[in-house]
Amino acid sequence: FGLFSQVIMESNPFGMTYRTPLSNLNWADLFAAELHCDIEDNACLLNASVSSVLKAQSDTVWVPWPVTKTTYLPWQPVIDGKYLTDQPLNLIEAGKTAPGVRVIIGTNRNESYSMVLGPFHNPLSSLEYQASMDLIFKDNATQVLDLYPPIPDGDNREMISQISTDFYFACPSLRAVKAISTNNQRGHPRGLLVSLLINGIEGSTDDSTLDL
């Protein structure tokens, strides 16, 4: 604490659940294997060249199916109990943030589009879209489909993008802004774009702010 007096956080995926070092072992094992190192061999890992590290990172980026809050982002911070003691949104809502720091939190309309193109290489039919919702949201799928109905004769990857943007970025960011403001920590309640909050209504390019 005490390092900053003002903070801007953009595109922060508050909705993602960071893993612990133990639950992160699958990714770490794959990464170390790509470098021909044992996961416990720090000397081998630290001596790897930049090019080999970048290649190993690229080769081990994979998103298990079905996507969950802990697997959506292959490379992420971990809850180690020292530098990060809990999920960031949990800490914010518990008031465990630096007092007196002004905060602006922002996110974009299509945060998740490039991520959606990873698991969904081809256009997604309405039937495939509905099946995906059943796999991802299970008992809540019907409610999600009511809010994000399929495009009957179009590519439904756009709908997946809207859902994941709202789920991982927009709604949790709104929760964070409200929590900081409620905790009387001088959080600035004007951190989200109107075009984000109305979820990309056609023709909306307004970048004004919304008073919460």
Stockholm file with secondary structure:
# STOCKHOLM 1.0

chainA/1-212         FGLFSQVIMESNPFGMTYRTPLSNLNWADLFAAELHCDIEDNACLLNASVSSVLKAQSDTVWVPWPVTKTTYLPWQPVIDGKYLTDQPLNLIEAGKTAPGVRVIIGTNRNESYSMVLGPFHNPLSSLEYQASMDLIFKDNATQVLDLYPPIPDGDNREMISQISTDFYFACPSLRAVKAISTNNQRGHPRGLLVSLLINGIEGSTDDSTLDL
#=GR chainA/1-212 SS CCSCSEEEEESCCTTSCCBCTTTTHHHHHHHHHHTTCCTTCHHHHHTSCHHHHHHHHHHTCCCCSSCCTTTSCSSCCBCCSSSCCSCHHHHHHTTCSCTTCEEEEECCTTTTHHHHTTTCCSCCCHHHHHHHHHHHHGGGHHHHHHHSCCCTTSCTHHHHHHHHHIIIIIHHHHHHHHHHHHTTSCBCSCCSBHHHHTTCCTTCCCCCBCCC
#=GC SS_cons         CCSCSEEEEESCCTTSCCBCTTTTHHHHHHHHHHTTCCTTCHHHHHTSCHHHHHHHHHHTCCCCSSCCTTTSCSSCCBCCSSSCCSCHHHHHHTTCSCTTCEEEEECCTTTTHHHHTTTCCSCCCHHHHHHHHHHHHGGGHHHHHHHSCCCTTSCTHHHHHHHHHIIIIIHHHHHHHHHHHHTTSCBCSCCSBHHHHTTCCTTCCCCCBCCC
//
